[in-house]
Amino acid sequence: MEMDQATQAAAQPAPAKANAKTKTLNQGYWQKYGIFYLMMAPALVVLIINNYIPMIGGLIAFKNMTYASPSFFQNFMDSPWVGWDNFHYMFTSSDAWRITRNTILYNAVFIVMNLIVGVSFALMFNAMRNRRQAKLHQTIMFLPYFLSMIILSYLVYAFLNPDIGIMNRFILPWFGAQPIDWFSDPKWWPVILPIVNTWKGIGYYAVIYLAAIVGIDNEYYEAAHMDGATKWRQVWSITIPLIRPVIIIMTLLQIGRIFYADFGLFFQVTRNAGALYDTTLVIDTYVYQGFLVTGDIGMSSAAGLYQAVIGFILVLTANLIVRRISKDDALF
């Protein structure tokens, strides 16, 4: 009995010691990492204000917005809840299938072309012997990336103008073909838009992949050359496998935005021609027209919320698939 009491008495200070040790560790953690949280604070504040607080606006998708008051907040509070009516109306119309199909298919083509063309140009730049010429070509390819869609739309219009465009006046007659009214015939735009998008953005992707290729240790190529491997074998057996993490990350980032279309590309370049809507109307232009043209803010919010939720699910799904195949290559 006395031994038990002595044991209990000796064990009593242990919790106090454990609490003191935990407190010391916590103080050490904040002393070590507190400065980093302080450095992140401005960016976190901007992220919360710019990205997370506006998410409250997603509730508009479940309301029938009225405009009785000059205050938007008051209109939001007074507007009646309509549940899923906005979504039901959108999905029962033909527009839901059309905008979803166009958005996904175009972005899928964009992802494939950005990958294939971007890696191809990166390999060509890396293989150029004259580094000065390589830098010159990289700069020339990168310039379209900085052009606004307004300027790009006029460049495309200079080519495709039905009356004085370069295609109808020079190129098609040279091949003996008849002029085409490009802005009235929708069948050509599934080809035109991927070409324009690739031309504008390929410099960015080529530079990203080139940076990954340049970082590969040259000893791998020297060993492969000594074993008699050709240039193509070195590309397939060394370069592509070693830049695979970068390829996966870039592809996942694009998949995350597969439900988001470049508004300027689909609105400015096509000049918002109604005759092309069957192949050029995407979710972003649909939201714009629903909000500014028809004034239906509830329908526009429903389309935007649908876009965001499906995009989020696609990111999680794509990352899960990559994680199943190669855990080290997943984003999270």
Buried (B, 14 or more C-beta within 10 A) or exposed (E): EEEEEEEEEEEEEEEEEEEEEEEEEEEEEEEEEEEEEEEEEEEEEEEEEEEEEEEEEBEBBBBBBEEEEEEEEEBBEBBEEBEEBBBEBBBEEEBBEBBBEBBBBBBEBBBEBBBEBBBEBBBEBBEBEEEEEBEEBBEEBBEBBEEEBEEBBEBBBEBBBBEEBEBBEEEBEEEEEEEBEBBEBBEBBBEBBBEBBBBBBBBBBBBBBBEBBEEBEEEBBEEBEEEEBEEEEBBEEBBBEBBEBBBBBBBBEBBBBBBBBBBBBBBBBBBBBEEBBEBBBBBBBBBBBBBEEEEBBBBBBBBBBBBBEBBEEBBEEBBEEBBEEEEEBBEE
